[in-house]
Amino acid sequence: MNITRENIDALNAVVKVDIAKEDYSDKVEKILSDYRKSANIPGFRKGHVPMTLVKKQYGKAVLVDEVNKLLQDALNKYLTEEKLDVLGNPLPKPQDNLDWDADQFTFEFELGLAPEFDVNLKSKKAITHYQIVADEKMLNSQVEHIRKQYGKLVSQDTVAKDSEITGVFVNEEKGINNSATLTLDKFKGKATEKQFIGAKVGDTIALKTKGLFNDDHDLMHFLKVPHDDAHGLDIEVIFTINEINKRELADLDQDLFDKLFGKGVVTSVTELKNKIKEDSEKQFAQQGDQKLLNDVTEYLVENTKFDLPASFLQKWMQTAGEEEMDADQAKEEYEKSEKSMRYQLIEGKLIEEHKLQVTFDDLKEQAKQMIKVQMAQFGQMDPSDKELEDIAARILSNKEEGKRLSEQLMSQKLLTLYKSEANLKVKEITYDDFVKEFYS
């Protein structure tokens, strides 16, 4: 067997594999001999079928199978030994006139080669790492929310500006019949509020859904309509009032503090706000980190310049998926996924250069931390190490779950790398401003 490579350019090559009769003949003869021993052919005793008949009936299929196996093994070994970093899989060149009766065969494969490039994390312009803070306005809002949550409901005869109203939204044509509790500040504009002020239990109010709430997504919650229907929904609903209450705020006393955080953990309003601030900013840090990860990814893709073997990749994509694509479909798919391919190559380069790796111990610890958080949500604050180990083992036995955790950990390691190596500037921003700037 002889394997040679012709480099077309820096990103494309053709590998030629020559297979001689001596490479496959012994294997083919052995398989045919085994067939002869077990073949059941009418007119012949088992094990006494003439070899000429066995070869005539099975020879071509065995030959093709063995040559293909030999070819794939040789090609994989060659790529490994030559340390060729290929994209996609080798593509066999069509051979419509291949003569399987010949003694020697030649096969050619197109290769798409990974480009050579350098990654520079030090951008000329600093990338902003947003540190999201809980400001006084937010803390006061959270304190009021807690006081409402732990306050008591007092029944009212008529609807007032600060009432909680429970009732049923109905539209028979759209099949809407949903009970909901809401406050008047949910409604958009003063006109709807005026319809409710002074209303009593049993009263019905006709409402137009278009522009009814400050946020159209509230239609999903209060009317139980799908997301796609909520946007631009323009129908009339009838709201029947079943209950009117006023929520008296809970006192900011030690009893409330103990309910929230355990006995004696918080002893004053200042400590309460500090605790809310600390807990909130821990959660905000994840959003700031995700924004940083997205921004560094965008910077790397835009500023790490290299070419890809586009024609090869489009040809490969035509047959790589579950369903075959024509050339136009493959080109469209390539254009959609090119940015993702580029980042995968950049990420792989960074992982290799900085020797980043996820060990099994890393995975196990990540799984245990995830389990502890989930158990805490159900009141199990102190699980034993054996419990954690057993559950973690079950999770990691699932390949998909193990892969997901591994990807999470590698993202964290890359994030740590970016924080230490990239040109960053830290900017404090309130949560409201962060949402307004990036998600509105």
Backbone torsions as a table, in degrees:
resi	resn	phi	psi	omega
1	MET	NA	141.2	-179.5
2	ASN	-134.8	130.4	179.2
3	ILE	-121.9	128.5	178.1
4	THR	-131.4	157.6	-179.7
5	ARG	-129.8	135.1	173.5
6	GLU	-115.0	118.9	177.6
7	ASN	-82.3	114.2	179.3
8	ILE	-71.8	-46.5	173.4
9	ASP	-156.7	-166.4	-175.5
10	ALA	-66.2	-19.1	-173.3
11	LEU	-117.8	-5.3	-177.0
12	ASN	-136.6	140.5	178.4
13	ALA	-145.8	161.7	174.0
14	VAL	-124.3	126.8	176.7
15	VAL	-102.8	130.0	-179.4
16	LYS	-111.8	126.3	-178.6
17	VAL	-116.5	118.3	176.1
18	ASP	-102.0	123.3	-179.9
19	ILE	-115.4	122.8	-179.9
20	ALA	-97.5	164.6	-176.6
21	LYS	-58.4	-39.0	-178.5
22	GLU	-65.7	-15.8	179.7
23	ASP	-75.0	-27.2	-172.9
24	TYR	-126.1	-15.4	-169.5
25	SER	-61.7	-44.4	-178.5
26	ASP	-60.7	-43.3	-178.5
27	LYS	-64.9	-43.7	-179.8
28	VAL	-63.5	-43.2	179.8
29	GLU	-61.6	-41.2	-179.4
30	LYS	-64.1	-43.8	-178.8
31	ILE	-65.7	-40.7	179.0
32	LEU	-67.1	-35.4	176.4
33	SER	-63.8	-41.1	177.7
34	ASP	-65.2	-38.9	177.2
35	TYR	-60.8	-41.8	-176.9
36	ARG	-60.9	-37.8	-177.6
37	LYS	-68.2	-29.6	-174.3
38	SER	-112.2	-3.0	-174.7
39	ALA	-68.5	136.0	174.4
40	ASN	-107.7	98.6	-179.7
41	ILE	-120.1	124.1	-178.5
42	PRO	-52.1	134.3	178.3
43	GLY	97.0	-6.7	-178.9
44	PHE	-132.7	142.5	174.7
45	ARG	-71.1	148.5	178.8
46	LYS	-57.6	127.6	180.0
47	GLY	90.4	-3.9	-178.1
48	HIS	-120.5	19.5	177.2
49	VAL	-72.2	132.1	178.7
50	PRO	-58.4	138.2	-178.8
51	MET	-60.3	-33.4	179.7
52	THR	-61.2	-36.7	179.7
53	LEU	-71.9	-39.9	178.1
54	VAL	-61.5	-44.5	-179.5
55	LYS	-64.8	-38.8	-179.5
56	LYS	-64.8	-38.9	-175.2
57	GLN	-83.4	-38.3	-173.1
58	TYR	-117.6	-12.7	-170.0
59	GLY	-56.1	-46.8	-176.0
60	LYS	-65.2	-44.1	-178.4
61	ALA	-63.9	-42.1	179.4
62	VAL	-65.3	-43.2	179.5
63	LEU	-59.0	-50.0	-179.1
64	VAL	-60.0	-44.3	-178.6
65	ASP	-62.7	-45.6	-177.0
66	GLU	-69.9	-39.3	178.3
67	VAL	-64.6	-40.6	178.6
68	ASN	-64.5	-41.3	176.8
69	LYS	-62.1	-46.6	180.0
70	LEU	-60.0	-41.8	-178.9
71	LEU	-63.5	-48.2	-178.4
72	GLN	-65.1	-43.2	178.8
73	ASP	-61.3	-44.9	-177.9
74	ALA	-65.8	-40.3	-179.1
75	LEU	-67.0	-45.1	178.8
76	ASN	-61.7	-42.9	179.3
77	LYS	-63.4	-41.7	-179.4
78	TYR	-63.2	-46.0	-179.6
79	LEU	-61.7	-38.0	-180.0
80	THR	-69.9	-48.0	-177.1
81	GLU	-66.2	-35.9	-179.4
82	GLU	-82.8	-4.7	-179.4
83	LYS	54.1	44.0	179.1
84	LEU	-84.3	124.5	178.6
85	ASP	-92.5	98.0	-174.2
86	VAL	-102.4	152.6	175.6
87	LEU	-103.7	140.1	-176.1
88	GLY	65.7	-148.4	177.7
89	ASN	-123.6	154.1	175.7
90	PRO	-55.7	138.1	179.6
91	LEU	-106.8	118.3	178.8
92	PRO	-67.0	135.0	174.7
93	LYS	-74.1	137.5	-178.6
94	PRO	-58.7	139.2	176.8
95	GLN	-135.5	81.7	-176.5
96	ASP	-69.2	-24.8	-175.3
97	ASN	-106.1	27.6	-179.1
98	LEU	-65.6	127.1	-178.4
99	ASP	-100.4	104.5	-178.4
100	TRP	-76.0	-5.9	176.1
101	ASP	-87.1	-7.1	177.9
102	ALA	-74.5	164.5	178.9
103	ASP	-88.3	-26.5	-178.0
104	GLN	-123.1	149.9	-177.8
105	PHE	-133.3	148.0	175.9
106	THR	-127.6	129.6	179.2
107	PHE	-125.2	144.3	177.8
108	GLU	-124.7	140.6	-179.6
109	PHE	-128.4	135.2	173.5
110	GLU	-85.3	138.6	177.2
111	LEU	-120.6	139.6	168.9
112	GLY	-102.7	120.2	-174.4
113	LEU	-97.9	140.9	177.1
114	ALA	-67.0	139.7	-177.8
115	PRO	-75.4	156.9	172.0
116	GLU	-91.1	133.9	179.1
117	PHE	-161.8	163.6	175.9
118	ASP	-113.3	148.9	178.4
119	VAL	-112.1	126.4	178.4
120	ASN	-114.9	110.9	-179.7
121	LEU	-78.8	-15.7	-176.2
122	LYS	-87.2	87.2	178.0
123	SER	-70.2	148.8	178.0
124	LYS	-63.4	-44.8	177.6
125	LYS	-95.2	127.4	-177.4
126	ALA	-62.0	140.2	175.2
127	ILE	-89.6	134.4	-175.9
128	THR	-80.2	128.3	171.0
129	HIS	-104.8	108.2	-175.3
130	TYR	-79.1	125.8	174.4
131	GLN	-104.3	105.5	-173.4
132	ILE	-84.6	126.0	-176.3
133	VAL	-115.7	151.7	174.6
134	ALA	-91.0	110.2	-178.1
135	ASP	-85.3	176.8	-175.8
136	GLU	-61.4	-37.9	179.3
137	LYS	-60.5	-43.8	-179.4
138	MET	-68.2	-41.5	-179.7
139	LEU	-62.2	-43.3	178.3
140	ASN	-63.0	-38.2	178.5
141	SER	-64.8	-40.8	178.9
142	GLN	-66.3	-40.1	178.3
143	VAL	-62.4	-43.3	179.4
144	GLU	-64.9	-38.4	177.6
145	HIS	-61.0	-43.0	178.5
146	ILE	-63.4	-42.4	-179.7
147	ARG	-63.4	-38.1	176.9
148	LYS	-67.1	-44.2	-177.2
149	GLN	-60.2	-39.2	-177.2
150	TYR	-99.7	3.8	177.2
151	GLY	-78.0	-179.0	-179.7
152	LYS	-115.3	150.1	179.6
153	LEU	-88.0	133.7	176.8
154	VAL	-119.6	125.4	-176.8
155	SER	-65.8	142.6	178.1
156	GLN	-124.7	154.3	178.9
157	ASP	-81.1	-37.8	-177.8
158	THR	-132.2	159.6	-179.4
159	VAL	-74.7	129.6	173.7
160	ALA	-117.7	175.0	-175.4
161	LYS	-58.8	-32.9	-176.5
162	ASP	-102.5	20.6	-177.1
163	SER	-78.7	153.3	166.0
164	GLU	-103.8	122.9	-173.0
165	ILE	-113.4	127.4	175.9
166	THR	-111.3	132.3	-179.7
167	GLY	-166.2	-167.8	-176.1
168	VAL	-125.8	128.2	172.2
169	PHE	-89.1	131.7	-178.6
170	VAL	-134.6	134.1	165.0
171	ASN	-146.2	105.4	-172.5
172	GLU	-63.8	-38.8	-177.1
173	GLU	-61.0	-39.3	-179.7
174	LYS	-92.1	0.7	178.8
175	GLY	70.5	27.7	-179.6
176	ILE	-91.5	124.8	175.6
177	ASN	-155.4	86.5	-169.8
178	ASN	-134.4	129.4	177.1
179	SER	-81.3	139.3	-177.7
180	ALA	-151.2	153.6	173.9
181	THR	-119.9	129.0	-177.3
182	LEU	-147.9	169.8	176.1
183	THR	-118.7	158.6	-172.8
184	LEU	-66.2	-22.1	-179.6
185	ASP	-70.6	-8.9	176.1
186	LYS	-73.0	-26.8	-175.9
187	PHE	-79.6	148.8	179.8
188	LYS	-93.1	125.2	177.0
189	GLY	86.5	160.5	-175.0
190	LYS	-83.6	-22.3	-174.5
191	ALA	-61.4	-43.5	-179.5
192	THR	-67.3	-40.2	178.7
193	GLU	-58.1	-41.8	-179.2
194	LYS	-63.7	-32.2	178.0
195	GLN	-63.4	-29.9	-175.8
196	PHE	-89.7	-36.4	-175.7
197	ILE	-56.9	125.1	179.1
198	GLY	89.3	-8.6	179.4
199	ALA	-69.3	157.0	-176.4
200	LYS	-121.1	169.5	176.1
201	VAL	-59.7	133.2	-179.1
202	GLY	98.1	-18.5	178.3
203	ASP	-68.8	148.9	175.2
204	THR	-115.4	143.1	-178.1
205	ILE	-130.3	126.9	178.0
206	ALA	-86.8	130.4	-175.3
207	LEU	-132.2	139.0	172.5
208	LYS	-89.5	130.4	-175.2
209	THR	-74.6	-25.4	-178.9
210	LYS	-66.9	117.3	-179.4
211	GLY	70.0	21.4	-177.1
212	LEU	-70.5	-44.0	-176.5
213	PHE	-109.9	158.8	175.7
214	ASN	-60.4	-33.5	179.6
215	ASP	-124.8	119.4	-179.5
216	ASP	-56.7	-26.5	-179.6
217	HIS	-63.4	-21.4	177.3
218	ASP	-62.9	-23.6	176.6
219	LEU	-61.8	-33.2	178.4
220	MET	-62.7	-41.4	-175.8
221	HIS	-78.2	-47.8	-173.3
222	PHE	-81.4	-28.7	-178.9
223	LEU	-108.0	-9.9	-177.2
224	LYS	56.8	53.6	174.4
225	VAL	-110.8	153.1	-179.5
226	PRO	-63.8	159.5	-177.6
227	HIS	-55.5	-46.2	-177.2
228	ASP	-65.3	-30.6	179.3
229	ASP	-77.5	-27.5	-174.7
230	ALA	-64.1	-39.3	-178.5
231	HIS	-74.6	118.9	177.8
232	GLY	80.0	10.4	179.0
233	LEU	-63.0	126.4	-176.2
234	ASP	-133.7	81.1	178.9
235	ILE	-137.0	172.1	174.9
236	GLU	-103.0	133.7	174.3
237	VAL	-121.4	150.0	176.5
238	ILE	-105.2	126.4	178.4
239	PHE	-108.4	119.2	177.6
240	THR	-102.3	123.1	-177.2
241	ILE	-79.1	123.3	179.0
242	ASN	-106.1	-25.1	-174.1
243	GLU	-157.0	139.9	177.2
244	ILE	-128.5	125.2	-179.0
245	ASN	-135.9	156.3	169.6
246	LYS	-116.7	134.8	-179.1
247	ARG	-96.5	115.0	175.4
248	GLU	-81.0	129.9	-176.9
249	LEU	-67.6	141.1	175.9
250	ALA	-68.8	148.4	175.8
251	ASP	-71.9	143.2	176.3
252	LEU	-84.2	75.2	-177.4
253	ASP	-121.3	179.8	-175.7
254	GLN	-64.1	-32.1	179.5
255	ASP	-61.1	-43.1	178.3
256	LEU	-67.2	-43.4	179.7
257	PHE	-59.2	-41.4	-179.3
258	ASP	-67.6	-36.3	176.9
259	LYS	-62.7	-38.0	-175.2
260	LEU	-75.4	-44.9	-168.1
261	PHE	-126.4	0.8	-175.7
262	GLY	98.4	158.9	-171.3
263	LYS	-62.1	122.6	171.8
264	GLY	76.3	0.7	-178.5
265	VAL	-69.5	-41.4	176.9
266	VAL	-122.0	133.9	-175.3
267	THR	-126.5	3.6	-179.5
268	SER	-154.9	165.8	178.1
269	VAL	-63.2	-38.1	178.3
270	THR	-60.8	-44.9	178.3
271	GLU	-65.8	-35.9	177.9
272	LEU	-61.1	-47.6	179.6
273	LYS	-64.6	-39.0	178.3
274	ASN	-62.2	-39.7	-180.0
275	LYS	-67.8	-42.9	178.0
276	ILE	-62.2	-43.1	-179.9
277	LYS	-60.9	-46.3	-179.0
278	GLU	-61.8	-48.8	-178.2
279	ASP	-65.5	-40.8	-178.9
280	SER	-64.6	-45.6	-175.1
281	GLU	-70.4	-23.6	172.4
282	LYS	-64.8	-42.3	178.9
283	GLN	-70.5	-39.1	-180.0
284	PHE	-63.8	-31.7	-178.2
285	ALA	-58.5	-35.9	178.8
286	GLN	-64.1	-38.9	179.5
287	GLN	-70.8	-38.9	176.2
288	GLY	-63.4	-40.3	178.8
289	ASP	-66.6	-39.9	179.5
290	GLN	-64.8	-39.6	177.0
291	LYS	-63.3	-41.3	178.1
292	LEU	-63.1	-44.7	179.8
293	LEU	-59.3	-43.2	179.1
294	ASN	-64.9	-41.5	-176.5
295	ASP	-70.3	-39.4	178.1
296	VAL	-67.8	-40.4	177.0
297	THR	-58.2	-46.9	179.7
298	GLU	-60.9	-43.9	179.1
299	TYR	-60.9	-46.5	-176.7
300	LEU	-63.6	-42.6	-179.4
301	VAL	-65.5	-40.0	-176.9
302	GLU	-75.8	-27.0	-170.9
303	ASN	-113.5	-3.1	174.9
304	THR	-99.7	103.7	-170.4
305	LYS	-92.5	125.9	171.6
306	PHE	-162.5	157.3	177.7
307	ASP	-93.2	156.1	174.5
308	LEU	-118.5	152.6	174.7
309	PRO	-75.3	73.8	-170.2
310	ALA	-59.0	-45.6	-178.1
311	SER	-62.2	-43.5	178.7
312	PHE	-61.6	-47.3	-176.4
313	LEU	-62.8	-38.2	178.0
314	GLN	-66.1	-39.4	177.9
315	LYS	-65.3	-42.4	179.6
316	TRP	-63.9	-40.6	-177.9
317	MET	-64.8	-21.5	179.9
318	GLN	-62.1	-30.7	-176.7
319	THR	-120.6	1.6	-173.8
320	ALA	-79.1	-27.5	-176.1
321	GLY	-86.9	-176.8	179.3
322	GLU	-66.7	-34.2	178.5
323	GLU	-117.4	137.3	179.6
324	GLU	-69.8	148.7	178.7
325	MET	-119.4	153.4	171.9
326	ASP	-84.4	178.1	-173.9
327	ALA	-61.5	-40.3	-178.8
328	ASP	-67.3	-41.7	178.5
329	GLN	-64.1	-41.2	-179.9
330	ALA	-64.8	-39.0	178.8
331	LYS	-64.1	-43.4	179.0
332	GLU	-62.7	-43.8	179.9
333	GLU	-65.3	-39.4	178.6
334	TYR	-61.7	-45.5	-179.6
335	GLU	-62.3	-34.6	177.9
336	LYS	-69.3	-36.4	-171.7
337	SER	-102.4	0.7	-175.6
338	GLU	-60.3	-44.2	-178.3
339	LYS	-61.4	-41.4	178.3
340	SER	-63.9	-41.5	177.7
341	MET	-60.5	-43.3	-178.9
342	ARG	-61.6	-45.0	-178.5
343	TYR	-66.6	-35.9	178.0
344	GLN	-60.0	-40.7	177.9
345	LEU	-67.3	-42.2	179.1
346	ILE	-63.8	-45.3	179.7
347	GLU	-61.3	-43.6	178.5
348	GLY	-60.3	-39.1	178.6
349	LYS	-64.3	-44.4	179.8
350	LEU	-64.5	-42.0	179.6
351	ILE	-61.5	-42.4	-179.2
352	GLU	-69.1	-48.7	-175.8
353	GLU	-64.9	-36.0	-176.7
354	HIS	-100.7	8.4	175.3
355	LYS	52.2	45.7	177.2
356	LEU	-82.0	134.4	177.7
357	GLN	-150.2	152.8	176.7
358	VAL	-109.3	116.3	-179.5
359	THR	-89.9	167.1	176.9
360	PHE	-63.3	-37.0	177.3
361	ASP	-62.4	-38.6	176.0
362	ASP	-60.0	-46.4	-179.0
363	LEU	-62.0	-43.8	-178.2
364	LYS	-63.7	-42.1	-179.5
365	GLU	-66.5	-40.3	177.6
366	GLN	-61.9	-43.6	179.2
367	ALA	-62.7	-42.5	-179.1
368	LYS	-64.4	-40.8	178.6
369	GLN	-64.6	-40.8	178.3
370	MET	-62.1	-41.9	-179.9
371	ILE	-65.3	-42.0	-179.9
372	LYS	-59.7	-42.3	179.4
373	VAL	-63.6	-44.5	-178.9
374	GLN	-65.2	-41.3	179.9
375	MET	-66.9	-35.3	179.6
376	ALA	-63.2	-32.3	179.2
377	GLN	-65.2	-22.5	178.7
378	PHE	-105.5	18.5	174.0
379	GLY	85.7	1.3	178.0
380	GLN	-91.7	92.3	-169.8
381	MET	-87.0	-18.6	-174.4
382	ASP	-138.4	66.6	179.7
383	PRO	-68.9	151.5	179.7
384	SER	-74.0	159.0	-179.7
385	ASP	-64.5	-32.8	179.0
386	LYS	-65.3	-41.7	177.2
387	GLU	-58.2	-47.3	-179.0
388	LEU	-62.5	-43.1	-179.5
389	GLU	-62.0	-44.4	-177.5
390	ASP	-64.8	-45.4	-179.0
391	ILE	-67.5	-40.4	179.2
392	ALA	-60.9	-40.4	179.6
393	ALA	-62.3	-40.3	179.5
394	ARG	-66.4	-41.2	179.9
395	ILE	-62.9	-46.8	-175.4
396	LEU	-73.7	-13.7	175.2
397	SER	-74.0	-16.0	175.5
398	ASN	-87.4	114.2	-174.6
399	LYS	-58.9	-41.9	-178.4
400	GLU	-64.2	-41.9	179.8
401	GLU	-67.0	-41.3	177.8
402	GLY	-61.5	-40.6	178.7
403	LYS	-64.6	-42.2	-179.5
404	ARG	-62.3	-45.3	178.9
405	LEU	-64.6	-39.1	179.4
406	SER	-62.2	-42.2	178.9
407	GLU	-65.8	-38.6	176.7
408	GLN	-60.5	-46.7	-178.5
409	LEU	-65.0	-40.4	179.4
410	MET	-65.8	-36.5	175.5
411	SER	-61.7	-40.5	178.0
412	GLN	-64.1	-40.4	179.9
413	LYS	-67.1	-38.8	176.8
414	LEU	-66.1	-39.9	178.3
415	LEU	-61.1	-43.4	177.1
416	THR	-60.7	-40.9	177.7
417	LEU	-61.5	-46.1	-179.2
418	TYR	-61.9	-40.2	-178.9
419	LYS	-64.7	-31.7	-177.5
420	SER	-90.7	-28.1	-171.8
421	GLU	-110.9	-28.2	-175.9
422	ALA	-77.9	160.0	177.5
423	ASN	-84.2	99.0	-174.3
424	LEU	-117.9	153.0	168.7
425	LYS	-128.8	136.3	-177.9
426	VAL	-89.8	132.4	177.8
427	LYS	-130.5	124.0	175.8
428	GLU	-78.3	140.3	-179.7
429	ILE	-150.1	142.0	177.2
430	THR	-73.7	158.2	-178.3
431	TYR	-61.7	-42.6	-179.7
432	ASP	-60.7	-42.9	-179.8
433	ASP	-68.1	-36.6	178.7
434	PHE	-62.3	-47.2	179.9
435	VAL	-64.7	-43.2	-178.3
436	LYS	-62.2	-41.4	-174.8
437	GLU	-74.4	-37.1	-170.6
438	PHE	-113.3	-14.0	-175.5
439	TYR	-125.4	-6.7	-178.5
440	SER	-75.1	NA	NA
